[in-house]
């Protein structure tokens, strides 16, 4: 199963998808409770992978937390192999939230 972690400017959104991309659960969180909230999701679902989209403040303990729980994770950025090409002069300036939005649109 896959865990999506969307770190925005005002809140953090969490979502769990099964292997068929079916959405199983969503949850809104914040910087203070996100690790506890993720822990609850991990106890409810056998998550093996995570994708992190971050346009807000970095969460300093998130990477080590996921590693400790044996979750293979990626930070979404323009340098990743994505299901579309980016024809933009400065792709590194495109926000992870926009990259995720386009990936979802391309898939559907």
C-alpha positions in Angstrom: 0.0 0.0 0.0 1.0 3.6 -0.6 1.0 6.6 1.7 0.8 10.0 0.2 2.0 12.9 2.4 1.1 16.4 1.1 2.8 19.0 3.2 1.2 22.4 2.4 1.6 25.9 3.8 -1.4 25.5 6.2 -1.9 21.8 6.7 -0.7 18.3 6.0 -2.9 15.9 4.1 -2.4 12.1 4.4 -3.9 9.5 2.1 -3.6 5.7 1.9 -4.1 3.9 -1.5 -4.1 0.2 -2.1 -2.1 -1.5 -4.9 -5.0 -0.8 -7.4 -4.8 3.0 -6.6 -8.1 2.8 -4.7 -8.2 5.5 -2.0 -8.8 3.9 1.4 -8.4 6.7 3.8 -7.6 10.4 4.0 -6.7 12.5 7.0 -5.7 16.1 7.7 -2.9 16.7 10.1 -0.4 19.4 11.3 3.3 19.7 12.1 2.8 18.8 15.8 0.8 15.6 15.3 1.7 14.3 11.8 4.1 11.5 13.0 1.5 10.3 15.4 -1.2 10.4 12.7 1.1 8.5 10.3 1.8 5.9 13.0 -2.0 5.3 13.3 -2.3 4.8 9.6 0.7 2.4 9.6 -1.0 0.4 12.3 -4.2 0.2 10.2 -2.7 -0.5 6.8 0.4 -2.4 5.6 2.0 0.6 3.9 5.3 -0.2 2.1 5.8 3.0 0.1 5.3 6.7 0.5 5.5 9.8 -1.7 6.1 13.2 -0.1 5.0 16.4 -1.7 6.3 19.4 0.3 5.6 23.1 -0.4 5.5 24.0 3.3 8.0 23.9 6.1 10.2 20.7 6.1 9.5 18.1 8.7 12.9 17.3 10.2 12.1 13.9 11.6 9.9 12.5 8.7 12.6 10.8 6.7 14.1 9.0 9.7 10.6 8.1 10.9 9.7 6.5 7.6 13.1 4.7 7.4 12.6 3.4 11.0 9.2 2.0 9.9 10.8 0.4 6.8 8.8 2.5 4.4 10.5 3.2 1.0 9.8 6.8 0.2 10.5 9.5 -2.3 10.3 13.3 -2.2 8.4 14.5 -5.3 10.5 17.0 -7.4 11.1 17.8 -11.0 14.2 15.5 -11.1 12.2 12.3 -10.6 11.2 10.2 -13.6 7.6 11.2 -14.0 4.9 10.0 -16.5 5.2 13.2 -18.5 7.9 15.5 -19.7 8.5 19.0 -18.4 9.0 21.6 -21.1 9.8 24.5 -18.7 12.9 26.6 -18.6 13.4 26.1 -14.8 11.7 22.9 -13.9 13.3 22.9 -10.4 11.1 25.9 -9.5 7.9 24.0 -10.1 6.2 23.2 -6.8 5.8 19.5 -5.9 2.0 20.1 -5.5 1.8 21.1 -9.2 3.9 18.1 -10.3 1.5 15.8 -8.4 -1.5 17.4 -9.9 -0.2 16.9 -13.5 0.8 13.3 -12.7 -2.7 12.6 -11.5 -4.2 14.2 -14.6 -2.0 12.3 -17.0 -2.8 9.0 -15.3 -6.5 9.6 -15.6 
